[in-house]
């Protein structure tokens, strides 16, 4: 079964982070990078977001 992928608005809702914060954290290596879905679209794998959330809870 294929893994679910989240687009940016869904990632913002799930994580509670703003677009600016997500991209700033990505540039610092503190947030997972999205994968390219099409030439113009990117999305984050559900597993990457879940792993990031679980690491935040432990911190």
Rosetta blueprint (number, residue, H / E / L):
1 X L
2 X L
3 X L
4 X L
5 X E
6 X E
7 X L
8 X H
9 X H
10 X H
11 X H
12 X H
13 X H
14 X H
15 X H
16 X L
17 X L
18 X L
19 X H
20 X H
21 X H
22 X H
23 X H
24 X H
25 X H
26 X H
27 X H
28 X L
29 X L
30 X L
31 X L
32 X L
33 X L
34 X L
35 X E
36 X E
37 X L
38 X L
39 X L
40 X L
41 X L
42 X E
43 X E
44 X E
45 X E
46 X H
47 X H
48 X H
49 X H
50 X H
51 X H
52 X H
53 X H
54 X H
55 X H
56 X H
57 X H
58 X H
59 X L
